[in-house]
């Protein structure tokens, strides 16, 4: 069978052997991040849609998983924002009902966490991996270039609410861009909010492959260690750039 909505399995630094599930067309996103390794966002928006017939996705999953392949996670990801898909909750429920042995992860920008329907859709998953790289609106807009209607405060409030509802693991990514979110002011502001969100892991990441904007450079290992030390929280870890997904 030719798969249109599944990719991999791939080896992920964070998630081990992972089967990717892609529910949105490439570069359909709420952000146009300067560091995105998938290129410029071509279809920006906030409206949640069913981009593909959900039965097509379920047919592919049935075909692939019926042989019980060894996987660490089924991961909703891809070259876009997976929570834009109105089908994500339906597909997660299908997987939990029919293939409960598999753990489910969702890699998300966190941009729609202010929406209670999105938070509800994600509750059955074992791991949610959102991104929060700054708590300052000006920096947020420079890094992520969000669609109108998205603010960093709405994302923060959504993550705090989600943590109160959610019994699974939150592995929060902080994407480091030297010179943009690496000052002591930036990091101390971030630390204050991280204490409120209480993620199970805080994963520092930096550029591995060329991003959307060629001026974005990766942080050196020493700088990543400095940031980890400044944040001063026991759950902070530095993720090696290669195979980060």
C-alpha positions as CSV (number, residue, x, y, z in Angstrom):
1,X,0.0,0.0,0.0
2,X,1.2,3.5,-0.8
3,X,0.9,5.7,2.3
4,X,-0.1,9.3,1.9
5,X,-0.6,10.2,5.6
6,X,2.1,8.0,7.3
7,X,5.9,8.3,7.2
8,X,8.7,6.3,8.6
9,X,9.2,4.6,11.0
10,X,12.0,7.0,11.7
11,X,14.5,7.0,14.6
12,X,13.8,10.0,16.8
13,X,16.3,11.3,19.4
14,X,13.3,12.0,21.8
15,X,10.8,9.3,20.8
16,X,12.8,6.3,19.6
17,X,11.3,4.3,16.8
18,X,8.4,6.5,15.7
19,X,5.7,6.2,13.0
20,X,4.8,9.6,11.8
21,X,1.1,10.6,11.1
22,X,0.6,13.7,9.0
23,X,-2.9,15.1,9.0
24,X,-2.3,18.5,7.2
25,X,-0.9,19.4,3.8
26,X,2.8,20.4,3.8
27,X,3.5,23.9,5.3
28,X,-0.1,24.5,6.4
29,X,0.8,26.2,9.7
30,X,-0.1,28.9,12.2
31,X,3.5,30.1,12.2
32,X,6.2,31.0,9.7
33,X,9.2,30.4,12.0
34,X,12.5,31.8,11.0
35,X,14.2,28.6,12.0
36,X,11.8,26.1,10.3
37,X,13.8,23.4,8.5
38,X,10.7,22.6,6.3
39,X,10.7,25.9,4.5
40,X,8.4,28.9,4.3
41,X,4.8,28.5,5.3
42,X,2.7,28.5,2.2
43,X,-0.8,28.2,3.7
44,X,-1.0,30.2,6.9
45,X,-4.2,30.3,9.0
46,X,-5.9,29.5,12.3
47,X,-9.0,27.7,11.0
48,X,-9.2,24.1,12.0
49,X,-10.3,21.8,9.1
50,X,-10.6,18.2,8.1
51,X,-7.9,18.4,5.4
52,X,-8.2,14.8,4.3
53,X,-11.0,12.2,4.7
54,X,-10.5,10.7,8.1
55,X,-11.4,7.2,6.9
56,X,-8.4,7.4,4.5
57,X,-6.1,8.0,7.4
58,X,-7.7,5.2,9.5
59,X,-7.4,2.7,6.5
60,X,-3.7,3.5,6.3
61,X,-3.2,3.0,10.0
62,X,-5.1,-0.3,10.0
63,X,-3.0,-1.5,7.1
64,X,0.3,-0.6,8.8
65,X,-0.5,-1.5,12.4
66,X,-2.3,-4.8,11.7
67,X,1.1,-6.6,11.5
68,X,2.0,-5.3,15.0
69,X,5.3,-3.6,14.0
70,X,7.6,-2.7,16.9
71,X,7.2,1.0,17.5
72,X,8.0,3.2,20.5
73,X,5.5,5.9,19.5
74,X,2.8,6.8,17.0
75,X,3.6,10.5,16.4
76,X,1.4,13.2,15.0
77,X,3.8,15.5,13.2
78,X,4.8,16.6,9.7
79,X,5.6,19.7,7.7
80,X,2.7,21.7,9.3
81,X,0.8,22.1,12.5
82,X,-1.1,18.9,13.4
83,X,-3.6,20.5,15.7
84,X,-5.1,22.4,12.8
85,X,-6.7,19.1,11.7
86,X,-10.1,18.7,13.2
87,X,-9.6,15.0,12.7
88,X,-6.8,14.6,15.2
89,X,-9.1,13.8,18.2
90,X,-11.0,11.2,16.2
91,X,-7.8,9.5,15.0
92,X,-6.3,9.5,18.5
93,X,-9.5,7.9,19.9
94,X,-9.4,5.3,17.1
95,X,-5.8,4.4,18.0
96,X,-6.5,4.2,21.7
97,X,-9.5,2.0,21.1
98,X,-8.1,-0.4,18.5
99,X,-4.3,-0.3,19.1
100,X,-4.0,0.5,22.8
101,X,-0.5,-1.1,23.1
102,X,1.0,1.8,21.2
103,X,1.9,5.1,22.9
104,X,0.8,8.3,21.1
105,X,2.8,11.5,20.9
106,X,1.9,14.9,19.4
107,X,4.6,17.4,18.2
108,X,3.0,20.8,18.2
109,X,4.0,24.5,18.1
110,X,1.5,24.9,21.0
111,X,-0.1,27.8,19.0
112,X,-3.7,26.5,19.4
113,X,-3.4,25.4,23.0
114,X,-5.7,28.3,24.0
115,X,-8.5,26.5,22.2
116,X,-10.3,24.1,24.7
117,X,-11.3,21.8,21.8
118,X,-7.7,21.3,20.9
119,X,-6.7,20.6,24.5
120,X,-9.6,18.1,24.8
121,X,-8.5,16.4,21.6
122,X,-5.0,15.8,23.0
123,X,-5.9,14.5,26.4
124,X,-5.7,10.7,25.5
125,X,-2.1,11.0,24.1
126,X,0.8,9.8,26.3
127,X,3.2,12.6,25.4
128,X,2.6,16.2,24.1
129,X,5.7,18.0,22.8
130,X,4.9,21.8,22.5
131,X,7.3,24.6,21.8
132,X,7.8,27.7,24.0
133,X,10.9,29.7,23.2
134,X,10.1,33.1,24.7
135,X,7.5,34.7,26.9
136,X,7.9,38.2,25.4
137,X,5.5,39.2,22.6
138,X,8.1,41.1,20.6
139,X,10.6,38.3,20.6
140,X,7.7,35.8,19.9
141,X,6.7,37.7,16.8
142,X,10.2,37.9,15.5
143,X,10.9,34.2,15.9
144,X,7.6,32.6,14.9
145,X,5.9,35.2,12.7
146,X,2.5,34.0,13.8
147,X,-0.9,34.4,12.1
148,X,-3.0,37.3,13.3
149,X,-4.9,36.4,16.4
150,X,-2.1,34.4,18.1
151,X,-0.3,35.9,21.1
152,X,2.3,34.3,23.3
153,X,0.1,35.0,26.4
154,X,-2.7,33.0,24.9
155,X,-0.3,30.0,24.3
156,X,1.0,30.3,27.9
157,X,-2.4,30.4,29.4
158,X,-3.5,27.4,27.3
159,X,-0.4,25.4,28.4
160,X,-1.1,26.1,32.0
161,X,-4.7,25.0,31.7
162,X,-3.7,21.9,29.8
163,X,-1.2,20.9,32.5
164,X,-4.1,21.1,35.0
165,X,-6.2,18.7,32.9
166,X,-3.6,16.4,31.4
167,X,-2.3,13.3,33.2
168,X,0.3,12.4,30.5
169,X,3.8,13.8,29.9
170,X,4.6,17.3,28.6
171,X,8.1,17.5,27.0
172,X,8.4,21.2,26.2
173,X,10.9,22.3,23.6
174,X,12.8,25.6,23.9
175,X,14.3,26.5,20.5
176,X,17.4,28.6,21.1
177,X,18.4,31.3,18.6
178,X,21.5,33.1,19.7
179,X,21.0,36.8,20.0
180,X,17.2,36.6,20.1
181,X,16.1,34.6,23.2
182,X,19.4,34.0,25.0
183,X,19.7,37.1,27.2
184,X,19.3,36.8,31.0
185,X,16.1,38.8,30.8
186,X,14.7,36.3,28.2
187,X,15.7,33.2,30.2
188,X,14.6,34.4,33.6
189,X,11.2,35.4,32.1
190,X,10.9,32.0,30.6
191,X,12.0,30.2,33.8
192,X,9.1,31.9,35.7
193,X,6.5,30.6,33.2
194,X,8.1,27.2,33.0
195,X,7.5,26.9,36.8
196,X,3.8,27.5,36.2
197,X,3.5,25.1,33.3
198,X,5.5,22.4,35.1
199,X,6.5,20.3,32.1
200,X,8.0,16.9,32.8
201,X,10.9,17.7,30.5
202,X,12.3,20.9,29.1
203,X,14.3,20.2,26.0
204,X,16.7,22.8,24.6
205,X,17.1,22.6,20.9
206,X,18.9,24.6,18.3
207,X,19.3,24.7,14.5
208,X,20.6,21.5,12.9
209,X,19.8,22.0,9.2
210,X,19.3,25.4,7.3
211,X,16.2,27.3,8.5
212,X,13.8,29.5,6.6
213,X,16.1,32.6,7.2
214,X,19.8,32.2,6.4
215,X,20.8,34.5,9.3
216,X,19.7,32.0,11.9
217,X,22.6,30.2,13.3
218,X,22.9,27.3,15.8
219,X,23.9,27.8,19.4
220,X,27.3,26.4,20.3
221,X,27.4,23.6,22.9
222,X,28.9,25.9,25.5
223,X,26.0,28.4,25.0
224,X,23.4,25.6,25.4
225,X,25.0,24.6,28.6
226,X,25.0,28.2,29.9
227,X,21.3,28.4,29.1
228,X,20.6,25.1,30.9
229,X,22.5,26.3,33.9
230,X,20.7,29.7,33.9
231,X,17.3,28.1,33.8
232,X,18.4,26.0,36.8
233,X,15.6,23.5,36.7
234,X,16.3,19.8,37.1
235,X,14.2,18.7,34.2
236,X,16.2,20.8,31.6
237,X,18.2,18.8,29.1
238,X,20.2,19.7,26.0
239,X,19.2,17.7,22.9
240,X,21.9,17.0,20.4
241,X,20.9,18.6,17.0
242,X,21.2,15.5,14.9
243,X,18.1,13.3,14.7
244,X,16.1,15.8,16.8
245,X,12.4,15.2,15.9
